[in-house]
Amino acid sequence: MEETNSSLTISRVSKTGELILAAAGAVVCIGIATFAAMNQGGSPSALFPFPGLYLLEIAITGILGFYSMIQRDTVHVWRIVPWVVSGILLAFVILGAWTIGLYLIPGMIAFFLAALIGELRLGQRLSMGFLWFFSAGMLQALVILLMVVVEIA
């Protein structure tokens, strides 16, 4: 009986930790996107289409990542979203290293750790999570590079 209570307590602490990490990641994403948008100049046309679309994507990614951590235990599909979110942020961290990439590192790490802790808490295999993480990162990097090429052309 005592072992069940302790495992239940550990599970609650893990879930709380996941939510705190996801909330921190969402705050970083929304905060960095907002801060970068405010520093683009006085004209709204300076934001669109680029870098406004990137900043909007970063903010929406953070919100979606936090929401997925809330829904994670009820619907199986939401379990992959934190991995995908951290992969998307990885692409922004690498490709935007000289601009906002460095500021997104805490958000990426927060979502990655939340996904990792959640998978361990639920007893899931980590290999699929890592696959989603790297696949999302590569796909996002490809999308960013294609958008840059289209903008130049």
ABEGO torsion letter per residue (X at the ends): XAAAAAAAAAAAAAAAAAAAAAAAAAAAAAAAAAAAAAAAEABAAAAOAOAAAAAAAAAAAAAAAAAAAAAAAABAAAAAAAAAAAAAAAAAAAAAAABAAAAAAAAAAAAAAAAAAAAAAAGBBAAAAAAAAAAAAAAAAAAAAAAAAAAAX
